[in-house]
């Protein structure tokens, strides 16, 4: 058993091996958005409610040092862009695998956008980080999306499947993709690839039950878990919603059962 295999166990704590990942890297790309005005609060909530993993930029790892008890697995995010510039879809490297290890992370993550002029550079970066992860035996989470595909308003499921295949081919240990519209496509993606595929929470969904039903369907389609940020930390009660998501993913509850249970807990 290699070092990467052991480190991957830090992210897969439930008996079914599925993961609830909370990306909290939005402060670089979007700034102090609602729910992340005080990032320490969101981090503490995710730790307290037993998320399996957090995705954090290097500067936010300092909040973990003062926290007591068991911590989730930590991915240090290695790519960034900001909405202040004109090339927000072009993610550049802002860290290294060696730095992540020095700072105490269990794994690294990076974001790749396909279908735009910066795709070659981002694929090159993915190749280099994949090589470094192999050398240092560090798990690599690849968040891969398709942007600006021939000017189309939406991304077809076939392009999502193509993106997931690229991430797997280039060495991802965990792949994060947007939820396909057709859950049969998600089932095909998860069955075809040798590594776990987690689905993104996506844009904020106002109706909690609808959101949880999407999580439930993703699990039924074979997803290895979820990577949800805004739909949790911008919800009315992030604590209860994260708890419900964990019940659907880890305990294989239906979306209705999970939400009913946590609402009862919230009333007590």
Secondary structure, DSSP 8 states (H G I E B T S, - for coil): --HHHHHHTTT--STT--EEEEE--HHHHT-S-TT-TTHHHHHHHHHHTT-SEEEE-GGGGGGGGG--S---EEEEE-EE--TTSS-TT--EE---HHHHHHTT-SEEEEEEEESSTTHHHHHHHHHHHHHHHHHHT-EEEEEEEE-SSTT-SS--HHHHHHHHHHHHHTT-SEEEE---SSHHHHHHHHHH-SSEEEEE--S--S-HHHHHHHHHHHHHTT--EEE-SHHHHTSTTHHHHHHHHHHHHHS---HHHHHHHHHHHHH-
